[in-house]
Amino acid sequence: MGLNAVVYRNRRHLKLGSDEELARLVPETGEIYFESEQLSRKYYNQLKVLEHRLGNTAEISALREEAVRLIGPESVIVQTGLRSGTHSGDVIPVESISSLAAEVNSIRDASQKSPELQHFIDSLEELIRAAKDEGNPIVFA
């Protein structure tokens, strides 16, 4: 088991043509889906802007411990992104992206961080950019 994070493409940025009326939206995540398996396959590669594998359960636990030392246990990163290695379905809403970005900068500026935490921060920065560009949350899968 492990943890991935994804940002879904905003519906306004999809070119669905005549299939637009068949597209469904999950408001909490911004995910677009189709009830038709054929349409789901047709648009599969267009629905996600970005997806990152963040780590397995043990890796997420180690990252959590390190992040707690650097920015504290009440941070958005610790409470949402690193809460556990298996919290699929959780979301960092668009309104929390700026707080998340500030925490990422704090960790980036820390001198004592592991290469694994640096990689995690790099991934979060990409997810933050995608979330801002799309106006959609970061979703853990």
C-alpha contacts under 8 A as a table, 3 or more apart, distances in Angstrom:
res1	aa1	res2	aa2	distance
1	M	56	N	5.80
1	M	57	T	6.33
1	M	85	G	7.44
1	M	86	T	6.81
2	G	53	R	7.93
2	G	54	L	7.59
2	G	55	G	5.56
2	G	56	N	3.74
2	G	57	T	5.28
2	G	85	G	5.38
2	G	86	T	5.85
3	L	53	R	6.20
3	L	54	L	5.51
3	L	55	G	5.58
3	L	56	N	6.10
3	L	57	T	7.39
3	L	60	I	7.86
3	L	85	G	5.41
3	L	86	T	5.82
3	L	87	H	7.32
3	L	88	S	7.17
3	L	140	F	6.81
3	L	141	A	6.15
4	N	51	E	6.89
4	N	52	H	5.53
4	N	53	R	4.30
4	N	54	L	5.28
4	N	55	G	7.26
4	N	140	F	5.67
4	N	141	A	5.06
5	A	51	E	5.60
5	A	52	H	5.38
5	A	53	R	6.55
5	A	54	L	6.93
5	A	127	L	7.82
5	A	138	I	6.52
5	A	139	V	5.47
5	A	140	F	4.36
5	A	141	A	5.80
6	V	48	K	6.99
6	V	49	V	7.62
6	V	50	L	5.64
6	V	51	E	4.23
6	V	52	H	6.49
6	V	127	L	7.27
6	V	138	I	5.82
6	V	139	V	5.21
6	V	140	F	6.35
6	V	141	A	7.17
7	V	48	K	6.03
7	V	49	V	5.72
7	V	50	L	5.48
7	V	51	E	6.58
7	V	127	L	6.67
7	V	130	A	6.52
7	V	131	A	6.02
7	V	136	N	6.64
7	V	137	P	6.41
7	V	138	I	5.15
7	V	139	V	6.25
8	Y	29	T	7.51
8	Y	30	G	5.99
8	Y	31	E	5.48
8	Y	32	I	7.68
8	Y	47	L	5.87
8	Y	48	K	4.26
8	Y	49	V	5.44
8	Y	50	L	7.18
8	Y	134	E	7.66
8	Y	136	N	6.70
8	Y	137	P	7.94
9	R	13	H	6.62
9	R	14	L	7.12
9	R	30	G	7.45
9	R	31	E	7.39
9	R	32	I	8.00
9	R	46	Q	7.41
9	R	47	L	5.36
9	R	48	K	5.21
9	R	49	V	5.13
9	R	134	E	6.07
9	R	136	N	7.55
10	N	13	H	5.40
10	N	14	L	6.92
10	N	30	G	6.58
10	N	31	E	7.93
10	N	134	E	5.21
10	N	135	G	6.87
10	N	136	N	6.61
11	R	14	L	5.35
11	R	30	G	7.83
11	R	32	I	6.93
13	H	134	E	7.98
14	L	46	Q	7.35
14	L	47	L	7.71
16	L	19	D	5.22
16	L	20	E	5.00
17	G	20	E	5.75
18	S	21	E	7.08
19	D	22	L	5.37
19	D	23	A	6.70
20	E	23	A	5.40
22	L	34	F	6.43
22	L	35	E	7.81
23	A	32	I	6.30
23	A	33	Y	5.84
23	A	34	F	5.26
24	R	32	I	5.48
24	R	33	Y	5.24
24	R	34	F	5.98
24	R	35	E	7.97
25	L	30	G	6.37
25	L	31	E	5.76
25	L	32	I	4.64
25	L	33	Y	6.45
26	V	29	T	5.76
26	V	30	G	5.51
26	V	31	E	5.25
26	V	32	I	6.48
26	V	33	Y	7.96
27	P	30	G	5.26
27	P	31	E	7.35
28	E	91	V	7.79
28	E	137	P	7.93
29	T	91	V	6.94
29	T	136	N	6.84
29	T	137	P	6.01
29	T	138	I	7.57
29	T	139	V	6.37
30	G	136	N	5.62
30	G	137	P	7.05
31	E	47	L	7.36
32	I	47	L	6.62
33	Y	40	S	6.65
34	F	37	E	7.09
34	F	39	L	6.20
34	F	40	S	5.45
35	E	39	L	7.85
35	E	40	S	7.45
36	S	39	L	5.33
36	S	40	S	6.18
37	E	40	S	4.90
37	E	41	R	6.23
38	Q	41	R	5.31
38	Q	42	K	6.23
39	L	42	K	4.81
39	L	43	Y	6.23
40	S	43	Y	5.53
40	S	44	Y	5.66
41	R	44	Y	5.04
42	K	45	N	7.93
43	Y	46	Q	5.36
43	Y	47	L	6.47
44	Y	47	L	5.85
45	N	48	K	6.83
46	Q	49	V	7.34
48	K	51	E	7.11
49	V	130	A	6.84
50	L	127	L	6.89
50	L	130	A	7.00
51	E	127	L	7.81
52	H	123	S	6.62
54	L	60	I	7.37
54	L	120	F	6.47
54	L	123	S	7.71
55	G	58	A	7.79
55	G	59	E	5.38
55	G	60	I	5.72
55	G	85	G	7.31
56	N	59	E	5.25
56	N	60	I	6.13
56	N	85	G	6.07
57	T	60	I	5.26
57	T	61	S	6.24
57	T	84	S	6.99
57	T	85	G	4.10
57	T	86	T	6.77
58	A	61	S	5.09
58	A	62	A	6.31
58	A	85	G	7.32
59	E	62	A	5.17
59	E	63	L	6.18
59	E	85	G	7.82
60	I	63	L	5.03
60	I	64	R	6.01
60	I	82	L	6.05
60	I	84	S	6.55
60	I	85	G	5.30
61	S	64	R	5.03
61	S	65	E	6.38
61	S	82	L	7.29
61	S	84	S	6.70
61	S	85	G	6.90
62	A	65	E	5.24
62	A	66	E	6.36
63	L	66	E	5.15
63	L	67	A	6.02
63	L	82	L	7.18
63	L	116	E	7.47
63	L	117	L	6.04
64	R	67	A	5.10
64	R	68	V	6.05
64	R	78	V	6.09
64	R	82	L	5.37
64	R	83	R	7.31
65	E	68	V	5.22
65	E	69	R	6.49
66	E	69	R	5.28
66	E	70	L	6.51
66	E	113	K	7.56
66	E	117	L	7.68
67	A	70	L	5.04
67	A	71	I	5.91
67	A	72	G	6.97
67	A	73	P	7.96
67	A	77	I	7.86
67	A	78	V	6.82
67	A	107	I	7.65
67	A	117	L	7.89
68	V	71	I	5.47
68	V	72	G	4.30
68	V	73	P	4.94
68	V	78	V	6.79
69	R	72	G	5.92
70	L	107	I	6.67
70	L	110	A	7.36
71	I	75	S	6.66
71	I	103	E	7.31
71	I	106	S	7.39
71	I	107	I	7.18
72	G	75	S	6.07
72	G	78	V	7.83
73	P	78	V	6.00
73	P	79	Q	7.13
74	E	78	V	6.67
74	E	79	Q	6.23
75	S	78	V	5.33
75	S	79	Q	5.99
75	S	103	E	7.39
76	V	79	Q	5.13
76	V	80	T	5.67
76	V	81	G	7.15
76	V	96	S	7.94
76	V	99	S	7.22
76	V	100	L	5.95
76	V	103	E	7.65
77	I	80	T	5.58
77	I	81	G	4.86
77	I	82	L	6.06
77	I	100	L	6.50
77	I	103	E	7.20
78	V	81	G	5.82
78	V	82	L	4.72
78	V	83	R	5.64
79	Q	82	L	6.36
79	Q	83	R	5.09
80	T	83	R	5.26
80	T	90	D	7.31
80	T	91	V	7.57
80	T	92	I	6.95
81	G	84	S	7.82
81	G	92	I	7.99
81	G	140	F	7.74
82	L	85	G	7.00
83	R	87	H	7.33
84	S	87	H	5.89
87	H	90	D	6.19
87	H	140	F	6.82
87	H	141	A	7.32
88	S	139	V	7.95
88	S	140	F	5.01
88	S	141	A	4.20
89	G	139	V	6.46
89	G	140	F	5.44
89	G	141	A	5.73
90	D	139	V	5.99
90	D	140	F	5.38
90	D	141	A	7.73
91	V	137	P	6.38
91	V	138	I	5.68
91	V	139	V	4.54
91	V	140	F	6.21
92	I	96	S	6.31
92	I	97	I	7.02
92	I	137	P	5.56
92	I	138	I	5.14
92	I	139	V	6.51
93	P	96	S	5.46
93	P	97	I	6.76
93	P	136	N	7.47
93	P	137	P	4.62
93	P	138	I	6.73
94	V	97	I	5.30
94	V	131	A	7.07
94	V	132	K	7.45
94	V	135	G	6.59
94	V	136	N	6.02
94	V	137	P	4.90
94	V	138	I	7.74
95	E	98	S	7.14
96	S	99	S	5.36
96	S	100	L	6.25
97	I	100	L	4.97
97	I	101	A	6.09
97	I	128	I	6.55
97	I	131	A	7.75
97	I	132	K	7.69
97	I	137	P	7.88
98	S	101	A	4.99
98	S	102	A	6.31
99	S	102	A	5.15
99	S	103	E	6.40
100	L	103	E	5.15
100	L	104	V	6.18
101	A	104	V	5.00
101	A	105	N	6.26
101	A	125	E	7.31
101	A	128	I	6.96
102	A	105	N	5.12
102	A	106	S	6.36
103	E	106	S	4.98
103	E	107	I	6.33
104	V	107	I	5.20
104	V	108	R	6.04
104	V	121	I	6.24
104	V	124	L	7.53
104	V	125	E	7.32
105	N	108	R	4.90
105	N	109	D	6.13
106	S	109	D	5.24
106	S	110	A	6.43
107	I	110	A	5.09
107	I	113	K	7.84
107	I	121	I	7.65
108	R	111	S	7.98
108	R	118	Q	7.24
108	R	121	I	7.15
110	A	113	K	6.63
113	K	117	L	6.26
113	K	118	Q	6.82
114	S	117	L	5.22
114	S	118	Q	6.31
115	P	118	Q	4.93
115	P	119	H	6.16
116	E	119	H	5.10
116	E	120	F	6.26
117	L	120	F	4.93
117	L	121	I	6.13
118	Q	121	I	5.05
118	Q	122	D	6.16
119	H	122	D	5.04
119	H	123	S	6.25
120	F	123	S	5.10
120	F	124	L	6.21
121	I	124	L	4.95
121	I	125	E	6.13
122	D	125	E	5.15
122	D	126	E	6.51
123	S	126	E	5.25
123	S	127	L	6.28
124	L	127	L	4.92
124	L	128	I	5.98
125	E	128	I	5.04
125	E	129	R	6.27
126	E	129	R	5.19
126	E	130	A	6.25
127	L	130	A	5.09
127	L	131	A	6.02
127	L	138	I	6.79
128	I	131	A	5.04
128	I	132	K	6.15
128	I	138	I	7.54
129	R	132	K	5.21
129	R	133	D	6.11
130	A	133	D	5.05
130	A	134	E	6.01
131	A	134	E	5.24
131	A	135	G	5.54
131	A	136	N	5.07
131	A	137	P	5.65
131	A	138	I	6.30
132	K	135	G	5.14
132	K	136	N	7.03
